Amino acid sequence: MIESELCTFKENTSETTDYSFDRNTGMSSTSYQGSMIEETTINNSNYKESEFVSSLMCHETLLSRIDSISPIKPIAQSTPLINENKYQNSSITTNKIMVLNINQLKSYGYTEISYISHGSEGWVYKVYNHMKNVTQAVKVFIGDKNLLYNVFDEMMIIKNFNHFNLLNTKLIFDQDLTFMEMDFYQFDLSNYRLSTSNFIDLNCRIILKQVIDGLYHMHLCNVIHNDIKPNNILINESLDIKITDFGIACYKDRLIFPFQNMKSFTEYKTYSPELKKSIAYTEKSDIYSFGVLIFYLYFDSLDLNTRAFDKTGDDAKNIFAACIKKNPEERMSAEQLKMHVYFDILYSDLFCFSKYKNFKFTSDTKIKIEKNEKKLTIKGENFEYKIYCCCCEQTIEKYTQAIDRLNKLDTDTYPIDYVSKIRYLVVVDNKTEIIQSIIKPQLNHISNAFICISKYQKSLKSNDIKIIMGRRTKKRKRRN
């Protein structure tokens, strides 16, 4: 499971203070866990985890913490790096800032530090975290108080999430340095698309399913991202994606209007019409941006043209058209999109297993697989799933309920022809889900198990054939 820690403070104390915040009451509470923290040694220097205080605090407490720093010590300079000319004339050169940041990060126990990029908010580095034994990215913020207010607002939203496709972040904050620790991914979707000459249809579907999974989780948390675009989708070589940059995200009942004082919107092609007009909007604004993302992946362009999909399958054209409707109420929801037939190819390794006799075996990869009537149990070292077959009554009933619910949502753009034909139930952590609700790593486990079952059944048939042929040979010898 992905952890999302809001804020970490470096303090001169032997105890750790754990703050919790109730969003319903607006009250915070405090508990002490000093005895539970151990000292860790990294690179022959004492790196005390006890100096870090993991905190989930109310907004007012966070702001008072920032205000208590007088003055905030800037990492690079006290103003954002928006004005490039002003930055270039600064007495602090790029190299000096990098050296300063790298030395500061080393004091936190990071090694193998290398520069990635910098922008208006600060500097991004690739680092190795010895505490977690993993490569990560670190974003060092400039020492601007207004920027830190925005960062804390962003973290207050991120702390609500717990999903594979939403970026895992942790904020480190003290008098000398403010930086964000996050998952490291090699590319964003923009430069990945440019670097991949043969961007096949299947890759589009793998990526887009994860984006809609992340959006669905966000919308369940009553959050609207407001900035879904190629640059804000991180991706690795395994096609795992993370949605990032929640800088202009907001809650459904607390809308923000980032375009309110702007007159020209021609360059902002990934945003919904209602967001650019600064009128009331819903989570369907994200769905419009998702539609733009579909077009970008297929055609490497943000200039939308429905006719371009004439050379693709009808399912691709339909899902795109259902996302970019001008009337937000006519767009599909994230929940409906998860059940779109466009994604059915991702489940192509699955099949009706109830036709086989009950079996039990262990695969070459040490996966234990057992079939009992219409239920399949898959056990690995770190996972366990129970799968109910597509012909199981429980499965049929669950999908009937799900589709009925989707048809009752506030859109009439959900024709039955485009509803997923895949029907399996998956039990994960004692929770029963339709298979369209599981995340990519879980689907990979299940697909691999079905491939193993196919091989196992073929081996049984091969053995049966050998036995039959052996019997025939013996009979011939007896006759002779």
C-alpha positions in Angstrom: 0.0 0.0 0.0 1.2 3.5 -0.7 1.9 5.8 2.2 1.2 9.5 2.0 2.8 11.5 4.8 1.9 15.2 4.9 4.8 16.8 6.6 7.9 16.0 8.4 9.7 18.5 10.7 13.3 18.4 12.0 13.3 19.2 15.7 15.8 19.2 18.5 13.9 16.8 20.7 14.1 13.1 21.7 10.4 12.6 21.3 8.3 12.5 18.2 5.0 14.3 18.2 2.3 12.8 16.0 -0.4 15.2 15.0 -3.7 14.1 13.5 -6.4 16.2 12.0 -10.1 15.6 11.7 -11.4 17.2 8.5 -15.0 17.1 9.7 -14.4 18.9 13.0 -11.4 20.9 12.0 -9.7 19.9 15.3 -6.2 18.5 15.7 -4.9 16.1 18.4 -1.4 15.2 19.6 0.2 12.0 20.8 3.8 11.2 21.7 5.7 8.1 20.5 9.3 8.9 21.5 10.1 5.3 22.5 9.2 3.9 19.1 11.9 5.6 17.1 15.3 4.0 16.6 18.6 5.6 15.6 19.9 4.6 12.2 23.5 5.0 10.9 24.1 5.9 7.3 27.5 6.4 5.6 29.3 6.5 9.0 27.3 9.5 10.1 24.6 9.4 12.7 21.3 10.0 11.0 18.6 10.1 13.7 15.1 9.2 12.5 14.0 10.5 15.9 14.8 14.0 14.7 12.0 13.7 12.1 8.4 14.3 13.3 5.7 12.9 11.0 2.8 15.3 11.2 -0.7 15.5 9.9 -1.8 19.0 11.0 -4.6 21.4 10.4 -4.0 24.2 8.0 -3.8 26.9 10.6 -1.1 24.9 12.5 1.0 24.5 9.3 0.8 28.2 8.6 1.8 29.1 12.1 4.8 26.9 11.7 5.9 28.7 8.5 5.3 32.1 10.1 7.5 31.0 13.1 10.5 30.8 10.8 11.8 34.3 10.7 13.3 34.7 8.3 12.9 31.6 6.1 16.3 30.7 4.9 16.2 30.5 1.1 17.7 27.5 -0.7 18.4 29.5 -3.8 16.7 32.9 -3.7 13.6 34.3 -2.1 11.6 34.8 -5.3 10.3 32.2 -7.8 12.3 31.4 -10.9 9.6 32.6 -13.3 11.6 35.5 -14.7 14.5 33.8 -16.4 16.4 37.1 -17.1 16.2 38.0 -13.5 17.4 34.6 -12.5 20.4 34.7 -14.9 21.5 38.0 -13.5 21.4 36.6 -9.9 24.7 36.5 -8.1 23.9 32.9 -7.2 24.7 30.8 -10.2 23.1 27.5 -11.2 26.1 25.5 -10.2 26.3 27.2 -6.7 22.7 26.4 -6.0 23.2 22.8 -7.1 26.2 22.4 -4.9 24.4 23.9 -2.0 21.3 21.7 -2.4 23.4 18.6 -2.9 25.4 19.2 0.3 22.2 19.8 2.2 20.6 16.6 0.9 23.7 14.6 1.9 23.2 15.8 5.4 19.8 14.0 5.4 21.4 10.7 4.4 20.8 10.8 0.6 23.5 9.6 -1.7 24.0 9.2 -5.5 22.4 12.7 -6.0 22.0 13.9 -9.6 20.3 16.9 -11.1 17.0 16.3 -13.0 15.4 19.8 -13.6 14.5 23.1 -12.1 11.6 25.5 -12.4 9.5 28.2 -10.7 9.1 26.2 -7.5 12.6 24.8 -7.0 15.0 22.1 -8.0 14.5 18.4 -8.6 17.1 15.7 -8.0 17.4 12.0 -8.3 18.7 10.5 -5.0 19.2 7.1 -3.3 17.4 6.8 0.1 19.4 4.4 2.3 16.7 4.4 4.9 14.2 2.8 2.5 16.8 1.2 0.2 15.2 2.8 -2.9 15.9 5.4 -5.6 13.6 8.4 -5.2 13.1 12.0 -6.5 13.5 15.0 -4.3 12.2 18.4 -5.0 14.0 21.2 -3.1 11.7 24.3 -2.8 12.9 27.9 -2.9 12.5 29.8 0.3 9.4 31.7 -0.6 6.7 31.9 2.1 3.8 32.2 -0.3 5.0 29.2 -2.2 5.2 27.1 1.0 1.6 28.0 1.8 0.6 26.6 -1.6 2.8 23.5 -1.0 1.1 22.8 2.3 -2.3 23.2 0.7 -1.3 20.7 -1.9 -0.1 18.2 0.8 -3.3 18.5 2.7 -5.1 17.2 -0.4 -2.5 14.5 -1.1 -2.7 13.0 2.4 -6.2 11.8 1.6 -5.0 9.4 -1.1 -3.9 5.8 -1.0 -3.6 4.5 -4.5 -1.0 2.9 -6.7 -1.5 5.5 -9.5 -1.2 8.6 -7.4 2.3 9.9 -6.6 3.5 9.0 -3.1 5.0 12.1 -1.4 6.5 13.2 1.9 7.4 16.7 2.9 10.5 17.5 4.9 10.5 20.9 6.5 13.0 22.7 8.8 14.8 26.0 9.2 17.4 25.2 6.6 15.6 23.2 3.9 12.2 22.4 2.6 11.9 19.5 0.2 9.5 16.9 -1.1 10.5 13.2 -1.2 8.6 11.2 -3.9 8.6 8.1 -6.1 11.2 8.3 -8.9 10.0 7.7 -12.4 12.2 7.9 -15.5 9.8 9.9 -17.7 6.7 12.0 -17.8 4.2 11.1 -20.5 5.3 13.9 -22.8 9.0 12.9 -23.1 8.1 9.2 -23.0 5.8 9.7 -26.0 8.6 11.6 -27.9 11.2 8.9 -27.1 9.0 6.0 -28.2 8.7 5.8 -32.0 6.5 2.7 -32.0 3.7 3.7 -29.6 1.2 0.9 -30.0 -2.5 0.9 -29.3 -2.1 -1.6 -26.4 0.3 0.7 -24.6 -2.3 3.5 -24.9 -4.9 1.3 -23.2 -2.6 0.2 -20.4 -1.6 3.8 -19.6 -5.1 5.3 -19.9 -6.7 2.6 -17.7 -4.3 3.6 -14.9 -5.0 7.3 -15.3 -8.7 6.6 -15.0 -8.1 4.4 -12.0 -6.3 7.2 -10.3 -8.9 9.8 -11.2 -11.7 7.5 -9.9 -9.9 7.2 -6.6 -9.4 11.0 -6.5 -13.1 11.7 -7.3 -14.1 9.3 -4.5 -12.1 11.5 -2.2 -14.1 14.5 -3.5 -11.0 16.0 -5.1 -10.8 17.5 -8.6 -7.2 17.5 -10.0 -7.7 20.3 -12.5 -4.4 19.8 -14.3 -4.4 16.4 -16.0 -2.0 16.6 -18.9 1.0 14.7 -20.3 3.6 16.5 -18.2 1.8 15.6 -15.0 1.7 11.8 -15.7 4.9 10.1 -14.7 5.7 6.7 -16.3 8.4 4.0 -16.2 9.6 1.4 -18.6 7.1 -1.1 -17.3 4.3 1.4 -18.2 3.4 2.0 -14.5 2.1 5.5 -14.2 1.7 8.1 -11.4 -0.5 11.2 -11.5 1.4 14.1 -10.0 1.2 17.9 -9.5 -1.8 18.7 -7.3 -0.9 22.4 -7.2 -4.3 23.6 -8.5 -6.4 20.6 -7.2 -9.3 21.4 -5.0 -12.3 19.8 -3.2 -15.6 19.6 -5.0 -17.2 21.9 -2.4 -14.3 24.4 -2.5 -13.7 25.2 -6.1 -10.8 27.3 -7.3 -10.7 29.3 -10.5 -7.1 29.5 -11.8 -8.0 31.2 -15.1 -10.1 33.9 -13.5 -7.8 36.8 -14.3 -6.7 35.6 -17.7 -8.0 36.8 -21.1 -6.4 34.4 -23.6 -6.7 30.6 -23.3 -5.5 29.4 -26.7 -2.3 27.8 -25.3 -4.2 25.9 -22.5 -5.5 23.1 -24.6 -5.7 20.4 -21.9 -8.2 22.2 -19.7 -12.0 22.0 -19.9 -14.1 24.8 -21.3 -15.9 25.4 -18.0 -12.6 25.7 -16.1 -11.2 28.2 -18.5 -14.4 30.2 -18.3 -14.2 30.3 -14.5 -17.7 29.0 -14.0 -18.9 26.3 -11.7 -17.5 22.9 -12.6 -17.4 19.3 -11.3 -15.1 16.3 -11.5 -16.2 16.0 -15.1 -13.7 18.8 -15.8 -11.0 16.2 -15.3 -12.8 13.9 -17.7 -12.4 16.4 -20.5 -8.7 16.6 -19.8 -8.6 12.8 -19.9 -10.2 12.9 -23.3 -7.4 15.3 -24.5 -4.9 12.8 -23.1 -6.4 10.0 -25.1 -6.0 12.1 -28.3 -2.4 13.0 -27.4 -1.4 9.4 -26.9 -2.8 8.3 -30.2 -1.8 11.3 -32.4 1.0 13.1 -30.5 -1.0 16.4 -30.6 -3.3 18.4 -28.4 -5.3 19.8 -31.3 -8.5 17.8 -31.1 -10.1 16.3 -34.2 -12.7 13.5 -33.8 -12.2 12.4 -37.5 -8.6 11.4 -36.7 -10.1 8.3 -34.9 -11.6 7.0 -38.2 -8.5 4.8 -38.6 -8.7 3.4 -35.1 -11.3 1.1 -33.6 -14.8 2.3 -32.8 -14.2 1.8 -29.1 -11.3 4.3 -29.1 -13.4 6.8 -31.0 -16.4 6.3 -28.6 -14.4 6.7 -25.4 -12.7 9.9 -26.7 -16.0 11.4 -27.9 -17.7 10.6 -24.5 -15.0 12.6 -22.7 -14.8 15.8 -24.6 -18.5 16.7 -24.9 -19.0 20.5 -24.3 -21.8 19.8 -21.8 -20.1 18.4 -18.7 -23.2 16.5 -17.7 -23.0 14.5 -20.9 -19.5 13.3 -20.3 -18.9 9.8 -18.8 -17.8 9.6 -15.2 -14.5 7.9 -14.1 -16.6 5.0 -12.8 -18.3 4.5 -16.2 -15.0 4.8 -18.1 -13.4 2.1 -16.0 -16.2 -0.2 -17.3 -15.8 0.8 -21.0 -15.2 -2.0 -23.5 -12.1 0.0 -24.7 -10.2 -1.7 -21.9 -11.4 -5.2 -22.4 -8.2 -6.2 -24.2 -6.3 -5.8 -20.9 -8.1 -8.9 -19.7 -7.4 -11.1 -22.7 -5.5 -13.7 -20.8 -8.5 -14.6 -18.6 -11.0 -17.3 -19.6 -13.9 -19.3 -18.1 -12.1 -21.9 -15.9 -15.2 -23.6 -14.5 -15.1 -26.1 -17.4 -11.9 -27.8 -16.0 -11.9 -30.4 -13.3 -10.7 -29.2 -9.8 -6.9 -28.9 -9.6 -4.1 -27.7 -7.4 -0.5 -27.0 -8.4 2.5 -24.7 -7.9 3.8 -22.8 -10.9 7.5 -22.5 -11.8 7.4 -19.0 -10.2 6.2 -20.5 -6.9 2.7 -19.3 -7.3 0.1 -21.6 -5.7 -3.0 -22.0 -7.8 -6.1 -24.0 -6.7 -9.4 -24.4 -8.5 -12.5 -25.4 -6.6 -15.7 -25.5 -8.7 -16.1 -21.8 -9.9 -13.6 -20.3 -7.5 -9.9 -19.9 -8.1 -7.3 -19.2 -5.3 -4.0 -17.6 -6.3 -1.3 -17.3 -3.6 2.1 -15.6 -4.0 4.8 -14.5 -1.6 3.1 -11.1 -1.1 -0.4 -11.5 -2.4 -3.5 -13.7 -2.4 -6.6 -13.4 -4.6 -9.8 -15.4 -4.9 -11.4 -15.2 -8.4 -15.0 -16.1 -9.1 -15.6 -17.2 -12.7 -17.6 -15.3 -15.2 -20.3 -17.9 -15.1 -20.7 -17.8 -11.3 -24.1 -16.5 -10.1 -22.4 -14.2 -7.6 -20.4 -12.6 -10.4 -23.4 -12.2 -12.7 -25.4 -10.6 -9.8 -22.6 -8.2 -8.9 -22.1 -7.0 -12.5 -25.9 -6.5 -13.0 -25.9 -4.3 -9.9 -22.9 -2.3 -11.1 -24.2 -1.7 -14.6 -27.6 -0.7 -13.3 -25.9 1.9 -11.0 -23.8 3.3 -13.9 -26.9 3.7 -16.1 -28.5 5.7 -13.4 -25.7 8.3 -13.3 -26.3 11.8 -14.8 -25.4 10.9 -18.3 -27.1 9.3 -21.3 -23.8 8.5 -23.1 -23.4 5.0 -21.8 -24.8 2.7 -24.5 -24.8 -1.0 -23.7 -22.7 -1.8 -26.7 -19.7 -0.1 -25.0 -20.0 -1.7 -21.6 -17.2 -4.1 -20.8 -17.9 -7.7 -21.7 -15.4 -9.0 -19.1 -17.0 -10.5 -15.9 -14.9 -11.7 -13.0 -15.0 -11.0 -9.3 -11.8 -10.6 -7.3 -11.5 -10.9 -3.5 -8.5 -8.8 -2.3 -7.9 -8.1 1.4 -11.3 -9.5 2.2 -13.0 -7.0 -0.2 -14.9 -8.2 -3.2 -14.4 -6.1 -6.4 -15.3 -6.4 -10.0 -12.1 -7.1 -11.9 -12.2 -3.6 -13.6 -11.6 -2.1 -10.1 -8.2 -3.7 -9.4 -4.9 -2.0 -10.1 -2.3 -2.9 -12.7 0.1 -5.0 -10.5 -2.9 -7.0 -9.2 -4.1 -7.7 -12.8 -0.5 -8.7 -13.8 -0.5 -11.3 -11.0 -3.9 -12.7 -12.0 -3.1 -12.7 -15.8 0.2 -14.6 -15.1 -1.8 -17.1 -13.0 -4.2 -17.7 -15.9 -1.3 -18.2 -18.3 0.1 -20.8 -15.9 -3.3 -22.5 -15.8 -3.3 -22.7 -19.6 0.2 -24.3 -19.6 -0.9 -26.7 -16.8 -4.0 -27.9 -18.7 -1.9 -28.4 -21.9 0.6 -30.5 -20.0 -2.3 -32.6 -18.6 -3.6 -33.2 -22.1 -0.1 -34.0 -23.3 0.3 -36.6 -20.6 -3.1 -38.1 -21.4 -2.1 -38.4 -25.0 1.2 -40.1 -24.0 -0.7 -42.5 -21.8 -3.2 -43.3 -24.5 -0.4 -43.8 -27.1 1.5 -46.0 -24.7 -1.5 -48.2 -24.2 -2.0 -48.5 -28.0 1.6 -49.5 -28.4 1.3 -52.2 -25.8 -1.8 -53.6 -27.5 -0.1 -53.8 -30.8 2.9 -55.6 -29.3 0.5 -58.2 -27.8 -1.2 -58.7 -31.1 2.1 -59.2 -32.8 
